[in-house]
Amino acid sequence: MTKGKARVAQASGGYAYFAEVELEVELGGQGLRLDFGPGATEWQEGARFGVAYALEHKGQSREDRRGARVRVLQIRGHAIDTTSMVVAYAAMLALWDALGESPARAPRIEGATGIFSIPG
């Protein structure tokens, strides 16, 4: 298993975003097997979306998109600056960090407008 961690902390145009996600991943098998540790009790739906998206978009070939076992160890946030979408973004970055990869077209936050851009 390899560990990955990502922190999103930015403020722009009257918007503020904060989330930290730490996880571990082991590639193999079919599909996604995802579970959450005791430090990841909030914003699980955001982490679930982010991990699934990152796994689907991690490789260029069909063989690179095999399944994985992911354990989300920690999700940190604040009631005001953290949403499920910010956690999803941090989870994507954490998974790619664990795998030492990045997608050809990465998601991003348009700080001045508060819009998240996630390529399909």
C-alpha positions in Angstrom: 0.0 0.0 0.0 1.2 3.5 -0.7 0.0 6.6 1.0 -1.0 9.9 -0.4 -2.0 13.2 1.1 -3.3 16.5 -0.3 -4.2 19.8 1.1 -6.5 22.4 -0.6 -6.2 25.8 1.1 -7.0 28.8 -1.0 -8.9 32.0 -0.9 -9.8 34.2 -3.9 -12.6 36.5 -5.0 -14.5 36.2 -1.7 -14.4 32.4 -1.7 -12.3 30.2 0.7 -11.6 26.5 0.3 -10.0 24.1 2.8 -9.7 20.4 3.0 -7.1 17.8 3.8 -7.3 14.2 2.8 -4.9 11.4 3.6 -5.4 7.9 2.2 -3.6 4.7 1.3 -4.1 2.7 -1.9 -3.3 -0.7 -3.2 -4.0 -1.3 -6.9 -5.4 -4.6 -8.1 -8.6 -6.6 -8.4 -11.8 -5.4 -10.0 -13.7 -2.3 -9.1 -13.2 0.0 -6.1 -13.1 -1.2 -2.6 -13.3 1.9 -0.3 -13.4 2.2 3.4 -13.0 5.0 5.9 -10.9 5.1 9.1 -11.9 6.8 12.4 -10.3 10.1 11.3 -12.6 10.3 8.2 -16.2 10.6 9.6 -17.4 13.7 7.8 -17.6 14.6 4.1 -17.4 10.9 3.1 -19.6 11.4 0.0 -17.1 13.9 -1.4 -14.1 11.7 -0.7 -16.0 8.7 -2.4 -16.6 10.8 -5.5 -13.0 12.1 -5.6 -11.4 8.7 -5.2 -13.6 7.1 -7.9 -13.0 9.9 -10.3 -9.2 9.9 -9.7 -9.0 6.1 -10.2 -11.0 6.3 -13.4 -8.8 9.0 -14.8 -5.4 7.9 -13.6 -4.3 5.9 -16.6 -4.3 6.3 -20.4 -4.9 2.7 -21.3 -7.7 0.3 -20.2 -5.2 -1.9 -18.4 -4.2 1.1 -16.3 -7.7 1.5 -15.0 -7.8 -1.7 -12.9 -9.4 -1.8 -9.5 -8.1 -0.6 -6.2 -8.5 -0.9 -2.4 -8.5 2.6 -0.9 -8.7 3.4 2.8 -9.3 7.1 3.6 -7.4 7.7 6.8 -8.2 11.3 7.5 -10.4 14.1 6.3 -9.9 17.5 7.8 -12.0 20.6 7.1 -13.9 23.5 8.6 -17.6 24.1 8.8 -17.4 27.3 6.7 -14.7 26.6 4.1 -15.2 22.9 3.5 -17.8 21.3 1.2 -18.1 17.9 -0.3 -16.7 19.3 -3.5 -13.6 20.6 -1.9 -13.1 17.3 -0.2 -13.6 15.5 -3.6 -10.9 17.7 -5.1 -8.5 17.0 -2.2 -9.2 13.2 -2.5 -8.4 13.3 -6.2 -5.1 14.9 -5.5 -4.3 12.6 -2.7 -5.0 9.5 -4.8 -2.8 10.7 -7.6 -0.1 11.6 -5.0 -0.2 8.1 -3.7 0.2 6.7 -7.2 2.8 9.2 -8.3 0.6 10.2 -11.2 -1.4 13.1 -12.6 -4.0 13.1 -15.3 -3.6 14.8 -18.6 -6.4 17.2 -17.8 -6.6 17.9 -14.1 -9.6 19.4 -12.3 -9.2 22.9 -10.9 -10.9 25.5 -8.8 -11.7 28.8 -10.5 -11.0 30.8 -7.3 -12.5 34.1 -8.5 -15.9 32.5 -9.3 -16.0 29.5 -7.0 -16.6 27.1 -9.9 -15.0 23.7 -9.9 -13.9 22.5 -13.3 -13.8 18.7 -13.6 -12.9 17.3 -17.1 -15.1 14.3 -18.1 
